[in-house]
Amino acid sequence: MNNKNSNTTIVVLIVVLVLTLLTLFGVIVWGIASHLGTLTDVFHHATSHKAEEETQVSVADDITTETVAEVTMEETPADVADALNYLAVNLGGMEASGEVPEMTLQEARDLIRDAADKKSDGSESLCAYLTGLLYWQGYGDVSSEEGRKIACGYFKKAAEGGLSDAMLIYARVSFLGEMEPAQRNVRDEAWEGGNAYLSYQEYQNYEEARKYFTGLLVADESFGVSDEVKAESAYTLGCMFLYGMCVDQDSKVAAKYFEQAAEYGFGGTETAIAVAGAVDGDGEKEDIVGGEAKYSVINFPEEEMQQAYASVKTALEKDNNTSAELMAELTDLMQAPTEPAGNETLYGLQDWLFYQSITDGKSVRDYLRKDYMSDTEKKAILDNLNANVDMIREKNPDANLAVVIIPNKEIVYEEYMPEYLAPANKKTRAEDLIEYLEANGCKAELIYTKDAMMEYKQGHQLYYRTDTHCNMKGAYVTLSAIMKLFGKDLDLNTAVFNSNQELYAGDLASGGKLQRTARYQTDFVYNLLPGEIPDEQKVDDGSVLIIGDSFSTFLDMMGIHFFRDDASRFMCPMVNAYDYSYNLAMEYLYPNRDVDYVVWECAERHLTRLKGTQ
């Protein structure tokens, strides 16, 4: 009887122990899943060091190089170093028995980075994210400036792999961008080809931000995205649609997102909903529940790795304030009037702004290349140009008319245009017009500076980011085309400019349209140095009358210095003083001028003015 009772007691104890273990295992699994699904902010509050290039970088190219000199690192907090050492031991495939072997932070980082680049067992996204955190915080093998750029490459890699933590930080980075203006006053030899901003670090990409915020918003419960993150995502998407930030502006779509944000507990949506309700929109341009990316819950193979990930991430994320930065940005944005943003200013990538007015030319129409001129319009331009050539040659048989067309900014810098605006054809409206004019006996000389602009933009910034117009470098490209008429070759690569990075808000950002001063009111301003113009580039005998639009302002400022001795041989009035009519300007100006060339400078969006009337 006693043996039977003893056996029964043992069985009961075993059952209880098994149930306890199963319960404990379930709690651990649930805790790990919940932790990994919780999205946290990882920006460090210190943003004083910035890089000089865009975030679209190749992870392999920028990270695997072994030629970068090691730099002295700041002392790492003990908890961070210990966690990294522990994680590195596991990732390196070493047996950890007893104490964790001593390992420098750089050694731990290199092992994690190597795993991020080479592993394919489900841990590469985790390792990429941790590597990004390390470089972002300055624990890298390169300068802090380069480290930020490298970090964003790893964040993107981890986000593409479906790691929710990385998706949130990369979405925020892409929306916020990073810029630290630094006053510059340098000659052009300081220029680095292809880098448009000598002292800017830029990551802003609204399309990437929308992609990942949308994914976080529509993720199902198994993905573990918190209501707080969904609320932030919905509110940010609402702002993007309210202001047309690389999406087709629609206030009703914006209102739907704001309502979703309120449902998830986002405070302060009443004002946003009221602003959205005051703007026209049809609400049909966005499927409010549709996602744009493919996602999966990442299961990491080792419990130790998960634990190490949690401890390292927590240690590196101390004192973060990215969420506060994003909310401050969105709050400031809400102060900007929506009408100018929707009717005039088109938000592009890398903080470039474009013109979408339909009352002052139609730049976006030109960019889409769906609306070429009719043959009737082209014929009217042909007849008008030929008539003016005849008038000029009647007075001076050796004189001629040249038409210089300046391409729209949207065409020269189309890589910064939103993806939802896709050109239907390769040929621009100006190219289509010139093709017709040349085929039908146009007597005027036709010059379209697009090809020259496309060539020079590889090493120079030719348009202001926040203005519809060229800067002085872009105007110099046009001036070069005009000077060829007099046998002079000007090369932007050898011209000497004074370069100043200063507070400058162009016509797309000024007048209170955009309140975010740090982002949209700082740009490079270039000034040609007349004393550096070579003598052989100056005209000794020749004269020109340039009638231009607002793009001719810099032509007037620079051109006078290329005509030696007699300043009266160069004149550059604006057509807007003559009711925007080239013919009316000719009627008032030409009878009193005896010039070798009359030049009509015309922005591409105003080609119809070549008919002689507005």
DAVEN-V153461 format. One line per field, one symbol per residue. phi: phi as a letter, one per 30 degrees, with the letter a starting at -180 (. if undefined). burial: I if it has 24 or more other ideal C-beta (glycine too) atoms within 12 Angstrom, else O. Layout:
phi: ???
burial: ???
This chain:
phi: .dddddddddddddddddddddddddddddddddddddcbdbddddbdcbccbdddcdeddccddccdddcdcddceeddddddddddedddiddcbiddddaddddddddddddddbdbcjcddddddddddddddjcbcbddddddddedddeddddddjddedddddddedddibbbdbdbbbdddddceicdbdbccbbeadddddeddddddcdddddiddddddddddddddddddcidibdeadddeddddddedddjddidedddddddccdaciccbddcdccbcbaddcddbddddddedddddddcdidbdddddddddddddddddddddcbccdcdhidcbcbdccbibddedddhcbddddddddddedddddddddddddbecdacbccccddedddcddcddddccedbdddddddddeddddciddddcbbdeddddddddbbdcbddcbdcddddddddddedddddcicccbedcdcbccbcbdbcddcbdiidbddeddcbbadccbdcedcddedccddblbbcccbcdddeddddceedccdicdddbbbdcdddbhhcdddddddcdecbbbdbccccbdedceddddjbd
burial: OOOOOOOOOOOOOOOOOOOOOOOOOOOOOOOIOOIIIIIIIIIIOOIOIIIIIIIOIOIOOIIOOOOOOOOOIOOIOOOIIIIIIIIIIIIIOOOOOOOOOOIOIIIIIIIIIOIIIOIOOOIIIIIIIIIIIIIIIIIIIIOIIIIIIIIIIIIIIIIIIIIIIIIIIIIIIIIIIIIIIOOIOOOIOOIOOOOIIIIIIIIIIIIIIIIIIIIIIIIOOOIIIIIOIIIIIIIIIIIIIIIIIIIIIIIIIIIIIIIIIIOIOIOOIOOIIOIIOOIOIOOOOIOIOOIIIOIOOIOIOIOIIIOIIIIIIIIIIOOIOIIOIIIOIIOOIIOIOIOIIIOIIIIIIIIIIIIIIOOIIIIIIIIIIOOIIOOOOIOIIIIIIIIIIOIIOOOOOOIIIIIIIIIIIIIIIIOIIIOIIOOOOOOIIIIIIIOIIOOOOIIIIIIIIIOIIOOIIOOIIIIIIIIIIIIIIIIIIIIIIIIIIIOIOIOIOOIIIIIIIOOIIIIIIIOOIIIIOIIIIIIIIIIIOOOOIOOOIIIOOIIIIIIIIIIIIIIIOIIIIIIOOOOOIIIIIIIOOIOIIIIOIIOOIIOOIOIIIIIIIIIIIIIIIIIIOO
